[in-house]
Amino acid sequence: MDEGYRVDLELEINNEAMQSLQDSFCKANDIYVMCVGKTQGQITSFSGTKPEEEFVDRNFSSELRREILDSFVDGNVENVVERYGTEDYLLYRGVAIRGLEGKCQGVWLCFGIARDRLPDTEILPSEMRTTTTEDFDKSIALIETLTKHYFAEKIKNHALKVKLSDERQAETEIESRLKKNEIMTDILRLMESDNSFFEVASDILVEAGHYVDCTNTAILQINSDGINADMICEWCAEGAEPLQPIFQKVPILSLPFMNGKPYTISSDAVLPELFEVFFIKYGIKAAIFLPINVNDSAEMYLCFISRGQERKWSVEDLRFANDTKRIIGTVLVKKITTNSLASSYSALEAILQNAGYGVVVADLATREFLYNNDTFIRMFSNEVDRLAIEEIIFDKRYTLSEINGYSANGSGKWFDISIASIEWVDGRQVRLLTFYDTTDLRIYQKKVEKQAQEDILTGLYNRQACEKDIAMEFHVATKLGKEFAVLMLDLDDFASVNEGLGYQVGDDLLEYIAHSINDISYIKNKCYRVGGDEFAVIVDHANIDNLDMVIKRIMNLFANPWILNGQEYYCTVSMGCVKGPSDVTDSSAILTRLNIALHGAKNKGKNRFEFYDANSDAVVAEKVKMEQAMRKAVEDDCKEFEVYYQPIMEFVNGIPTCCGAEALVRWNSPEYGLVLPDQFISQAEQLKLINSIGQHVLLEAAKSCKHWNDFGHPEYKVNVNLSVVQLTQSDFLDKLDMVLKQTAIDPQNLTLEVTESLAINDMERMIKLLDAIRAKGCRVALDDFGTGYSSLNYIRTMPLDTIKIDRAFVSDMNSDHFSEVFVKTISELADSLDVDVCVEGVEFDKQVDMIGKFSVNLAQGFFFDKPLTKEDFEKKYL
């Protein structure tokens, strides 16, 4: 090859080693490459015979080489560039050798002859190597990878010494993955063996033991007597002592892991007493025990055992072990049963017949229905609708598309239709259509849109409507020279009602109180629910003379117990009052002043009202005091913030079974006692302390879940609420990476809950962020679904794993048809999107019965259990 063009290469390179590498690479891949450096010029000489070199020089001109080199030198950040010559079968590439800050310090010049493009009339010298276009691209990708890993080690400066360990780790991970793929390929081949299960399982144990690098791999089987177990096959590392001779007719009661649960126990784990005795007896340092389930029964256990030295199992080790377990289970099933194609088809047809949507397969050429399920027939039973929909089914203008909002005039129903082209069993192209009944969803959406400014629970106007009406009244009263007043009511210690009696009772009481206030004369339709247990009342300029009467009647409402379903409930109220425009110069300041007046009433003993006093700073002082206590608690490594766990139940064959928990924070303050989240989270967000608190909760929850996973419950997941403030931090993903690395939790067992407010404020950013979270393997849940105005508009575009339906809909299902329709519709929509549904706030058995009718697989609430400390949760569910 021509040596006329040279660039500098600021690397120390062993020319002999490079030449040897190049010779081997060219021979193995049937292409021609040469390395050109910046200061050293041509690093390597041509790999091949003289006739080959002359042919390459003729067809790979100096000008073309210069063009490739310049494309990198001129600052192009690509690692590979492609150029074209005069002949289509001649392939040219340049591969960059980059140093610090991505600076190009050299180039591999690559040349290939594609025999799949070579004309029949073209005659090559007999010595020439040829390849294919596909293999050439693979070779380029390989040399790019080799370049990154080989040359990065040669750069002489301290910065790259730091990177060296990372690159070696990356190489190790690549080698580990390649090794794993090779091993899994070998194991998968064994699945096709006609040998006995014992022979196949023994071969699998050999491969698995070498990969995991443990001392023993084995399979234990429970005897027919159900009392003892035998080790039926085993692999031992060289020099390791076999366990099989002593693991015969071992009582199951002496094997603490044989309870149907998987265990991943590293050497640093704190062992329960039974495990400690077992490990000491057999000299075990670390182990993985996995039940092999067949027909919902664990008769065998796969064991990975390390006896020689301490061992900490990695996530990759556990994944490999589970993959091996599944393969052994498949082999076992294959040996004891056979599935026919006919039974598979029958199962598929049964699934489609019971699907909640219509399915049609049609041949456009013959206008023939090849398949339709019963749901489709029911959807279009009206003759007018049937004729109209057939026109759409066979209309060739529709290709791959969706029809949203199709109206069936005969039945008055609405449908979303998806259209796709598929290959039928006989090879012909046909059209597949799916029909989703969105009638109930549209009805509810209209209700949501109509009630965008209404509170779902009480039917009162919400905070948004309150702020709007205050601004309007301020404008009118100012213009007329009149006065008006705004009252802020806060139910005293209402959180204790929810915690002690359950949220259902709390919600019923809130609704009763709201209607009672709204029925007071002079404030009809001027009462608003502005928070969980906070209400606002506007006494407009026309009724300002009756302000004292309104205040008195409100206070009188709380002077007696509230009678609800025959039971007496005691609840008092604190109230603040601001007059406008005398107390404020701008309507936007009214709610702030109201809070100051309200806190003044709270600080003076509650169950009273206070007018706003501009000279009083008691509320501000108390707020500052709590801020100081909170800052101190955060500075002390958040030790005062305790994580409680409320179980989440999965319905397995209709039976609720614990599948994990939601992590809930409590502030155990020496000064304020046990403070619930609604009393400090908002303030923590304002102070930006929520980032530290949230990170603390995330880390503790992940640690707990990893412990549960290792000790018998690998299916347990933990849900952690994320504040909008946390999610908007630029380093949130880095902090998430730190938690995953520090705890070694399987990311799929960590579910991060976000609220709809994030979607409303910045949908595009939220989608990118959630995609990044899911790319790490974590799951994403949308919390309090249904409370936001935008829920139904965005649900299909959001990257979600779980939708958590707000407790308000669950509590209303028995009495509100729309709530029932909402839960049913969302569960069906989630099912079609392959998203789980979890209902919150389940309090009564009637609610459990109702959600059991829908496609709801998860639930939580006081009916199942209250939030528990870590210790109490583990005693009950581990």
N, C-alpha and C positions, 0 to 999 in steps of 0.2 A: 504493500500500500504506500501511497505517496507520503513522504515525510515533510513536505514543504510548509505545512501550516502547524504552528505550535502555540499553546497557551501555557501560562504558569499554573503550577499545582503546588499549593503550599502544604504539602503533606510529606511525611517520611514514609516512603514506600519501598519495600523490598522488591526490586525489579524481577529477581528470579522467582520469587513467590507469585508475583502478579502474572508473570509469563506462564508459569505452571497452571495457575488458575484459569487463565484465558485459554490455554491449549485444551485443558480438560472440558471447559464449558463449550468451546466451539465443536469439539468432537462429539460431545454428548448431545448437543442440540442441533447439529448440522447447520450452523450459521457462522458468520465471520464477524468478529469484533476486534477493536483496537482501542487502547486507552491513550488519550492525549492529555498532557499536563500543561500547567501554566509556565513554570520555570524549568521543568525537566524535559519539556518537549514531548516527543513520542516515548511513552513509558514502555510499551510492549512492541515486539516485532510481530510480523504476520504469522498466523498459525495455519500452516498448510504448505502445499508444494508450490514450486515456482510458477507452473502454469495456472494454478488457482490464483496466486497473487497477481499475475499479469491480467487475468480476466477481471478481477475485482478493481484493479487500478483503471482499466478501460471503462468500466461501467459505474464507478464511484469517483467522480471527478473531484479535483481540488476545490472547485467552485461550490459544488454541492456540500462538501464537507465544511467549507468555510461558512456556508449559509446555516448549517446545523449548529456549528459552534457559536456563531454570532447570535443566534436566537436565544442562547442562554446568557452570553456575555452582556447582551443589551438589557438584562434585568428581568427577562421572562421568568416567572416563578414556577412554571411547570417543570416537572422532573423528566418528562418524556415528550419529545417532539417527533413528528412524522413528516417526511418529505417525499416527493414523488419524482421519478426520473422519466426517461423516454419510454420505458417498457413497463406494462402493467404487472408483469411477473417478478420485477425486481423491487425489493422492499428495503426502505431506508429508515432508520431511527437514530435518534440521539438520546442518551440517558445521562442526566446530570450527576456529577459528583459534587455534593454540596458540603461546605464547611460551616463555620460560625455564621449565625444570623442568616442562614440560607444562601450565602454567597457561593456562586458557582466557581469551583476551583479546578474542574476538569470534566471531561466528557468521554463516555463510551460511544464510539462510532460503530454502528451495527448495520450489517448488510446481509440480506437473505434472498434466496431464489425460491419462489413459490411454485412448486410443481403442479398445484391444482389450478394455477393460472397460465402455465407454460403452453404455448401453442404447439400443435403437433409438428409444425414445420421448423420449429426452433431446435437446433442441435447444439448441445453444450459439450464442453470438454469432459471427457470421461471422469476426470478427477473431482469435478465440482460436486459440492454437497448441496442437497436440496431439502426443503422442508415444506410445510403447508402454511397457509395464512394464519390458521388458528394456532398451530404450534409455534409459529414465529412470535405471535402476540404473547403467548405464554412464556416464551423464552425471555422476551423483553421485560415482562413483569418480574420474572425470576432474577434477572441481572439487576433490575432496579432495587429489589429487596436485598440482594447480596451486597450491592453498593452501599446502601444505607447502613447496614450492620457492619460491613468490613471497614469502610473508610472512616466511619465515625470514630473508631478506636484509634486512628492514627493522628488525629489533630492534636498538636502540642500546645495545650494551655490548661489551666486549672479548671476552667468552666466545664470542659468536656470530660475531665476526670470525674466530676460530680455526675455527669450524665452517663458515664460508663456503666455504673451499677444498674441504672434503669434500663439501659439497652441490653445488658446481659440478662436482666430479669425478663425483658420482653422476649429475648431469644429463648430463654428457658420456658416461658409460657407457650411460645410457638411450638417448640420441640415437644412440650408436654401435650399440647393439643394434637399435634401430628401423631404422637405416640398413642394418645387416647383414641384417635380416629382409627389408627391401624389396629389397635387391640379390639375396639368395638366392631370393626369390620370382620376380624377373625372370629369374634364371638358370634356375630350375626350369621356367619357362614355355618357355624355349628348348629344353628336352629334347623337347617335343612337336612341334618344328618338323620339317617335311619337307625342309628344306634339307640340303645336303651337310654332311659332318662338318667340312670346312674352314670353311664359312660359319658354322655353329653355334659352333664353337670360337673363331672370331674375335670373334663377338658376346660370348661369355662372357669373353674376355680383356679386352674394353673395360670390362664391368661390374666385373670383379675388380680391374683396375688402378685404376679410380677409387676403389673402396672401400679398398684397401690403401694407396693414395697412394704408389705407387712410380714409378719412371721408365719401366720396361719390364716388360711381361708377355709371355711367349712360350711356344711349344711347339716342342721339338726332336724330330726323328724320326731314328732310325737307318736309314741306307740299306740297300737289299737286299744290298749287298756286305758289310755287317757291319763295315766299316772306318771309314766316314765318317758324319757326321750333318749334316742340314739343319735350319734354322729355317723351319718350314712356315707359321707365322703369328705375328704380333706386334702388340702395342698399345704406343704410345709416348705419354708425357705431353706436353703442349704445351711446345715448346721443347727436348724431349729428342732426342738423336741416335738414330736407329734402328740396331738391331744386325743385322737380318735380311739386309741386303746382304752383310755380311762373314761371316755365319754360314751359309755354303753349302759343302758338302763339307769340313767341318772334321774332321780326324782325331779319332776317339774317344779315342785315347790322350792327346790334349792337353786333354781335358775330364775333369778328375779326379772329377767328380760322377757320370759316366755309368757306374756300376757296379751299378745295381739298388738302391742305398740312398738314402734321403732325407737331405738336409742342410739345416739351418737355421743360417745363419752371420750373426751380427750383426757390427757394425763393431768391437766390442771383443773379438771372439774371437781367440785365438791360432791363426794359420793354419799348417797343414802346408805344406811347401815348394811342392808342386805347386799347391795352392790359391792360395798367395801369388803365384806367377808368373802364374797365370790371372787373378786379380783385378787385378793391376797392368796386364797387357796390355790389358784391356778397360775399365779405369777403374771397376771395380766396388767399391762401398763395403760392400754387404751383399747377401745373396741367400738365397732359398729354392729348392731344387731337389728336385722330387718325381717319382719314377718313376710312370708310368701303366701299371699291370699289366693285361694281358689274357691269359688262359690261362697264368698264371704266368710271363709273359715281359714285360719292360719294354722296349718298342720306342719309347716316347715319354717325354718329360720335360716337366713343367710348371715354368716358371721365373718367379719374382718377383725383379726386380733393382732395386736402388737405386744410382744412379751419381752423383747430384748431391751428396748430403750423407750424413753418417754416420747409421746407422739401427740401432736395437736392436729386434728383433722381439719382439712381445708374445705371450702364450699365445693371445690372441684372433686375432692375425694368423695364427698357425700353424694354429689350428682352421679358420679361414676358408679358408686355402690348401688344407688337406686336404679340406674339404668340396667346394671347387671341383674338386680333382683327381678325387674320387670321381664327381662329376657328369659331368666330361669323359670319364672311363672308362666310365660308364654309357651316355653318348651313343655312344661308340665301339663298345661291345658291341652296342647297339641297331642300329647301322648294319650290323653284320656277321653278326648271328644273330637268330633269332626263337624265343621260347619259347612253346610252345602250352600250353593249359590241360590237355590230356591228359597231357603230359609232367610238368607240375607235380603232377598228381594221382598219377601213377605214383611220383614221387619221394617224396611224402608217404606213400603206402602202403608204400613200401620202408622208410622211416624207422620207421613204426609196427610193421612186421613184425619189425624188428631191434631194437626197443626192449627194454630189460631188464624191462619190466613189462607186465601184461595190460591190454588196452583193450577196452571193450565199449560199443556204442551201442545202446540199446534203446528201443522205442516202448511205453510203458506201456499205452496204449489198446488196442493190438492184441496185446500180449505177443509182439512180434516182435523178433528180433535184426536190426538194420540193419547192424552191423559188429562183428566181433571178430577180433583178431589171433591168430597161432599160439601166442604165449606164453600167452594166456588158455586156449586149448584144452589146452596141456600142463599148466598149473597145476591144472586141474579135469578131468583125464582119468578120475579115479575117478567111477563112476556115482553113488554116494551123495553125493559132494561136489558133483557137477554139479547134481543135483536140489535140494540145499540152497541152493546159491548162486543158482539161478534164482529161488527164493522171495524172496531179498533184492533181486535185480536188479529185480523187478517189484513190490516192496512199496511202495505209495504213501505209507506213513508216513514213509519216508525222503525228505527234500527235499535241501537243500544241507547236507551233513554229511560226517563222517568216521567210519569204523568201524575202530577200532584194536584189534588183537589178535583178529581173527576166526580161529577154529580150524576147520580142515577135518579132521573126524574120520577120514575114509576114508584120507587120505594122511598124516595127522599133521603137516601143515604149518600155518604161521601166516601171516596176511596182514593188511596195512593196506589199507583200501578208501576211496577218495575218490569222492564222488557229487556231480554237478553237473548243472544243466539247461542245455541249449544249443539253438540253432535249427538244424535239419537243412537240407540243401541245398534241400528242397522247401518250406521255411518252417514246418514243424510243430515243436512243442516236443518234444524227446526227452531221454532221460537218458544222460549220459556217466559211465562208471565206470572207474576205474583201480585195478589190483590190484598191490600190492607184496609180494613174498615176503620176509617178515621172519624166516623160520625160523632161518637161520644167525645172524642178529643176536641173536635171543632166546637161542640156545644160548650165544653168546659173552658176552652180558650176564650170564647166570647164572654163567658162569665168573668174570667180573670181580667180581660181587657176592660170590661165594664166596671169592675171593682178594683181597678189599679190603685185607687186611693182609699180603699176600705180595708180595715183589719179583718182577717179571715175568721178569727175566733169570736170576736164580739159583735161584728157588723158595724162598729163605729168607724168614723173616718180615722185615717192613720196620721203619722207625724208629717208626711209630705203635705197632706191636705191642711193640717193645722197651720204649718208655716205659711202656706198660701193664703189662708183665711185671715191670719194675723196681719200679714202685709196689707191685705185689702182693707181690713177694719182700721188699721193705723192710718192709711191714706184717707179714708172717708171721714174718720173722726177728726183728723187734723184739719181737713178742708172745712168741716162744719164748726170747728172750734169746740168740739165735744170731747168727753173723756170716756174711756172704756177700760176694761180690766181683763187680765188673763190669770187663771188659777192653774197651778201645777199640783197634782195629787200623787202621793206615793204611798202604797199600802205598806204599813209597818211590818217588818220581819216576815214578809210574805214567802220568802225562800224557805222558811221552816215549814210552811204548809205543804209546799211541793215536796220537800225532802221527807217529811214525816208522814203525809197522807197520800202522796202520789200525785203525779201531774194531772191525772184525770180529774181528781177532786179540785185541784188548784184551778184548772181551766174552767170547770163548771162554776166555781165561785167567782172567778174573774168576769165571766159572762153575765152572771146574775148582778154583780156590782155595777158593771158597765151600763146595763139597761136601767138599773135603779137611778143612777146619776143622770142619765140622759132624759129620764121622765120628769125631772124637776122643772117646774115652771121657769120661764125666762131663759132657759138654756137649751131648749129642744133643738137637736141636730147641731149643737155647738159644743158637743163633748167628743173628745178624741182620745184614742189609745196611742200614746207616743213612745211606749217602752213596754218591757215585760209586765211590770206591775205599776206603771205610771200612766196617768191620765191628765189631759189638759182640758180646761173649760174656758170658753170666751164669753164674757158678759159684754155684749156690744153696747154702743153708745145709746141705743134706744132703751136699754134695760139697766143702765148703770145705776140708776137710783135704787134698784133692788139688789145691789151687790151684797149688802149685809145679810139680806134674807137668803140669798143663794148659798152663802158661806155657812149660815146657820143650818140650813136644811141638809147640806152635804155632811156636816159634822154630826147631825142628828141621825143620819142613816147608819153611822158607825157606832152610835151610842149603845145599840142593842145587838145581840147576836144575829147572825144571818142564818135563816132556816133554809136548808137545802136538802131535799129528799127526806124530810123528817128529822134531820140531824142539825144540831146547833154548831155554828162555827164562829169563833170570835176573831175579829180583824179590825184594827184601827187604822187611821189614815193621818198622815202629815201633809200639810198643804202650805204652799207659798203663793203670794199674790203680787202681781206687778200691775200698776196703773199706767195707761198710756193716754196721751204722749208725755205725761208729766215725769214719769220715772226714766224714760228713755228718749233718745233723740232719733233713733233709727229702729225699725221693726226687727231687724236681724239680731238686735241685742236683747230682745225680750226673753227668749228661752234661756239665755245665759243668766240673766238677772233672776228669772224664775227659779233656776237651780240653786242660786245663792240664798234666796228667800226660803226655799224648801229645806235646804240643809240647815238653815237657822232654826226651823221648826224641829227638825230631827235632833239637833244638838241640845235643844231645850227640853228634851224628854219625850218627843214624839206625841202623836195623838193631839195635835194642835195645828194652828195656822199662824203664819207670820207674813206681814207685808214686807216688801223689799225695803231695806234700810241701807242707803248708800254709805253710811258711816260705819256699818258693821263689817268687820273682816274675820269674824269667827269661823265662817265656813272656809275661807281661804286658808286660815291658819291650820284648821283640821286637815284640810287637803294636803297642805305642805308637810304636816306631821306624818300622814300616811305615806306620802312620797318618800320621805326620809327613811321610814321603816322598810319600805319596799326596796329602795336602793341598797340599804345595808344587807337585806336578805339576799339580793342578787350578788353583791360583792362577796358574800360568804359562800360562794359556789352553789347558790340556789338550794342550800340544804333544807331550808324551811318549806320549800315547795315539794309536796309529796304527790306521787302519782297513784291514783286509784284506778281500778279496772272494773268496767261493767261488762259482763259476759254478752257476747253476740251469739245468737242461736241459729243453727242451720236446720231446716226441716228435712230430715232423712226418713223417707217413707212415712211422712206425716208426723214424725216424732221430733220435737225440738232437741237438738244436741249441741252442746257448746263447741264452737269452732274457733274461738278466739275472744278478743275483748277490745273495747274502746278505752284508750288511755285518757283519764280526766284528771286535771290538776287541782290541788287544794293547797291553800297557803296556810300552813300551821304556824301562825305568828305568836311569839311570846306575849306580844302586847295586845293583839286583837283577837286571839283565839283562832279557831278554824274558819278561815275566810273562803267562801265559795267563789267560783270564777266570775259570776255576774257582778260581784262586788269589787273586783280589782283588775280584771282583764282589760277593760276599756282604759283605765288609768295607766296600766302597764304599756298599752299600745301608744298612748300619747307620749309617754316618757321614753319610748323606744327600748324599754326594759323587756318587752315581750320577746325580743330576739334571743336574749340569754335564757329566759324562762322556757321559751319554746324549744330551744336546742337541748336544754336540760331534760325536758319531758321526752323529747324524741330519742335521746340517748338512753335514758332509763327504760323507756318502753321497749326499745330494740333489744337491750340487754335481757329484759325479762322474757321477751318472746323467744330469744335464742335459747334461753334456759329451758323453756317449755318444749321447744322443738327437739332439744337434745335428750330430754327425759320423757319420751313416750308420746309426744304430741307434735309430730312434724307438720300436721295440717293446721295447727293453731296460727292465726294471723293476729296482728295488733294494729288497730286503727289509731292514728294520731292526728288531732286537729291542727291545721296550720293557719296562723293568723295572716291576714292580708299584708300586714306590715312585714312579717317574715318573708313572704313570697316575693315582695318587691325589692328585697335586698339582693345586690348584685352577686354576693358570694353564697347565696343559699344552696346552690347545687354543689359547691365545694364542701359546705358543711354537711350536706347529705352524704357525700362520698366518704367523709371522715367517719360518720356514724356507721356506715356499711362496713368500712374497713376495720374500725375499732371493735365492733361487736361480732363480725363474721356472720351476721344473720343472712339467711337466704333472702335476697331482695323481694322475692315474690310473697314473702310472709309479712311485708311491711306495707300497710295501706295508709296513704296520706289523704286526709279529708280537707277539701276546699269548699268555700261557700259560693253561692251564686253571685254575691256582690262583686267578686273578682271578674266574673264573666261580663257583668253589666258594665263595669268601668272600662275594661280593656280586653275584649274578646280575643283579638289577634295575639296579643302578648300571652294571654292565658294558655291558648292552644300550644304555642311554642314551648312554654314552660312545662306544661303537663306532658307533652311529647318527650321532653328531655328527662323528666322524672321516670316515665315509663320505659325509656330507652335504657335506664339503669336497672330495669327489672322490677322496680317497685310498682305497686298498684295505686290507682287513684279513685277516690270516691267523692261524689258531689253531695255535700251535706245540706240538710234542711231544704231538700228539693221541693219546689212548688210554692215557696214563699216569695220568690223574685218574679218581677214582671216579665223577664226575658226567658224564663225557663223553657217554655214550649217552642220558642223560636230557634234555640241554639242546641237542643239536646242531641240532635243527630250529628252535629259537627264536632262535638266535644270528645276528646280522647279519654274515655272513662272505662272503669271496670265495675263500678258499683254506683247505684243511685240510692240515696237514703231519703225516703219520703218523710217529710216533716210530721211531727206528732199531731199537729192540728187536724190533719186529714184522717188519721187513725181514730182520734177521739170522736170525730163527727160521723164515722161510717154508719153507726147504728141509726142515726136520725137524719142525716143529710145524704140524699141520693147522689148529689154531685160529688161528694167526697168519695163515696163508694165507686162511682164511675171513674173518678180520677185515678184511684189506686189500681183499679182493674185495667184501665187503658194504659197507664204508664208501665205497669208490669208486663203487659203484652208487647208494648213498644220496645221495652228493654229486652224482652226475650228475643225479639226479631233482630235486635242489635247485638245479641250475645253479651248482654250486660246484666250483672246481678242486681237484685232489688232488695233493699233492707228497709223495713218499716221501723220507725222509732216510736217510743212512748207507748208501747203495748202494756196495758194496765189490767185488762179483764179477759176472762176466758172467752167471752163472746167475740172480742176482737180477734183472738187467735183463730176461732172458728171461721170468721169471715175472711181473713187474709189467706186461710188455707184453701179457699176456693179459687184464688188467683195464682198467677205465676210468680209468687213471692217465695224466695228460698231462704231469706235471712230476716231476723227480727231481734229487737232488744227492748227492754223496758222493765219496769218494776214488777210486772207479772212473773218474769223469769228471775230477776235478782237486781238488787241495788248496786251502785258502785262500791267496790271492796278494796281494802288495802291489798298490797301484793301478797302478804302472808296469808290473809283470809282467802283470796282468790285461789292460791296454790293448794291450800288445804282442801278446798271444795272441788276444784276442777282439774288438778294435776294428778 
